[in-house]
């Protein structure tokens, strides 16, 4: 874990950022749904029928953050997934009623920057990997926002796992 710019401070800051982003996006979604007289759980039921099935490196089923990937591999998956999400968000047909949801793009870009910084990469030096997803015609913006929240939950779990590993490693090294 010594390579790159992976430090407890950077991981802590990235974790705080991803939590704040997720909470702000969830609050925006809740406000929007309230205005159109729906609830988040209504939309969870809706998603059963409107699956986005976005393919990205973190969609391989290890959402709890428990894998044998190195810190570098984990951060590569995080940054690639955030690149894909960023690209998808730019393609969404935002409904005019969705106030402030375009800020989601900026929030995801900020999280992407944090992940890239820990890999000593700049946004201009990376390309979005190829990805697929089901085109959703009904409430596409809501479906993508809910997927954004889900991905940020996985990113948070990954960061917390890495932070725990880094703290454990530091503790072992200090005892030697």
C-alpha positions in Angstrom: 0.0 0.0 0.0 3.0 2.3 0.0 2.8 3.2 -3.7 0.7 5.9 -5.1 -0.7 8.6 -2.8 -2.7 6.2 -0.6 -2.5 7.6 2.9 -4.9 7.4 5.9 -5.5 11.2 5.5 -6.4 10.9 1.8 -8.6 7.9 2.4 -10.4 9.6 5.3 -11.0 12.7 3.2 -12.2 10.6 0.2 -14.6 8.7 2.6 -16.0 11.9 4.0 -16.4 13.3 0.5 -18.2 10.2 -0.8 -20.5 10.1 2.2 -21.4 13.8 1.9 -22.0 13.4 -1.8 -24.2 10.4 -1.4 -26.2 12.1 1.4 -26.6 15.3 -0.7 -27.8 13.4 -3.7 -30.2 11.3 -1.7 -31.6 14.5 -0.2 -32.0 16.0 -3.6 -33.8 12.9 -4.8 -36.1 12.8 -1.7 -37.0 16.5 -2.3 -37.8 15.8 -6.0 -39.8 12.7 -5.2 -41.8 14.6 -2.5 -42.7 17.3 -5.1 -44.0 14.6 -7.5 -45.8 12.8 -4.6 -43.7 9.6 -4.7 -41.4 8.1 -2.1 -38.0 6.5 -2.3 -39.5 3.1 -1.6 -42.0 3.6 -4.4 -39.0 4.1 -6.7 -37.2 1.1 -5.3 -40.3 -0.9 -6.4 -40.1 0.9 -9.7 -36.5 -0.2 -10.1 -37.5 -3.8 -9.9 -39.0 -3.3 -13.4 -36.5 -0.6 -14.6 -33.1 -2.2 -14.1 -30.2 -0.1 -15.4 -27.8 -3.0 -15.2 -24.8 -0.6 -15.5 -21.6 -2.6 -16.0 -18.6 -1.2 -14.2 -15.7 -2.7 -12.3 -17.5 -2.4 -8.9 -20.5 -4.3 -10.2 -18.8 -7.7 -9.8 -20.7 -8.5 -6.7 -18.2 -7.5 -4.0 -20.2 -4.5 -2.8 -19.4 -5.1 0.8 -15.8 -4.1 0.1 -14.4 -7.5 1.1 -12.0 -8.7 -1.7 -8.4 -9.7 -2.0 -7.6 -6.8 -4.3 -4.6 -4.6 -3.5 -5.1 -1.0 -2.7 -4.0 0.0 -6.2 -6.4 -2.5 -7.8 -9.3 -1.3 -5.6 -8.6 2.4 -6.4 -8.4 1.5 -10.1 -11.8 -0.1 -9.9 -13.2 2.8 -7.9 -11.9 5.4 -10.3 -13.0 3.4 -13.4 -16.5 3.0 -11.9 -16.7 6.7 -11.1 -15.5 7.5 -14.7 -18.3 5.4 -16.1 -20.8 7.0 -13.8 -19.6 10.5 -14.7 -19.9 9.7 -18.4 -23.4 8.2 -17.9 -24.6 11.2 -15.9 -23.6 13.5 -18.8 -25.8 11.4 -21.1 -28.9 11.5 -19.0 -32.0 13.2 -20.3 -32.7 15.3 -17.2 -36.3 16.3 -16.9 -36.9 20.0 -16.5 -38.6 19.4 -13.1 -35.3 18.0 -11.7 -33.9 21.1 -10.0 -30.2 21.0 -9.1 -29.6 17.4 -10.3 -27.1 18.6 -12.8 -25.0 19.4 -9.7 -24.7 15.6 -9.3 -22.3 15.5 -12.3 -20.0 18.0 -10.5 -20.3 16.0 -7.2 -19.3 12.7 -8.9 -16.5 14.5 -10.8 -15.2 15.8 -7.4 -15.2 12.2 -6.0 -13.5 11.0 -9.2 -10.8 13.6 -8.7 -10.2 12.4 -5.1 -9.8 8.7 -6.4 -7.5 9.8 -9.2 -5.3 11.9 -6.8 -4.7 8.8 -4.7 -3.5 7.1 -7.9 -1.3 10.1 -8.9 -3.4 10.5 -12.0 -5.1 13.6 -13.5 -8.5 13.6 -15.0 -7.1 14.5 -18.4 -4.8 11.4 -18.3 -7.6 8.8 -18.1 -10.2 7.5 -20.5 -13.6 6.2 -19.7 -13.6 2.4 -20.0 -16.2 0.8 -22.2 -19.5 0.0 -20.4 -23.0 -1.1 -21.1 -26.3 -0.4 -19.5 -30.0 -0.9 -20.2 -31.5 2.2 -21.7 -34.4 3.2 -19.5 -37.1 5.3 -21.1 -39.3 6.0 -18.1 -37.8 8.3 -15.4 -34.3 7.7 -16.6 -32.9 10.5 -14.5 -34.4 8.9 -11.3 -33.1 5.5 -12.2 -29.6 6.9 -12.8 -29.6 8.9 -9.6 -30.6 5.8 -7.6 -27.7 3.9 -9.3 -25.4 6.7 -8.4 -26.3 6.4 -4.7 -25.8 2.6 -4.9 -22.3 3.0 -6.5 -21.3 5.6 -3.9 -22.3 3.2 -1.2 -19.9 0.6 -2.7 -17.2 3.2 -3.0 -17.6 4.1 0.6 -17.3 0.5 1.7 -14.1 0.1 -0.5 -12.5 3.2 1.1 -13.4 2.1 4.6 -11.9 -1.4 3.9 -8.7 0.2 2.6 -8.5 2.6 5.5 -8.9 -0.3 7.9 -6.1 -2.3 6.1 -3.8 0.7 6.1 -4.4 1.4 9.8 -3.8 -2.3 10.6 -0.6 -2.2 8.6 0.6 0.9 10.4 -0.2 -0.6 13.8 1.7 -3.8 12.9 4.7 -1.8 11.6 4.8 0.4 14.8 4.9 -2.7 17.0 7.9 -4.2 15.1 
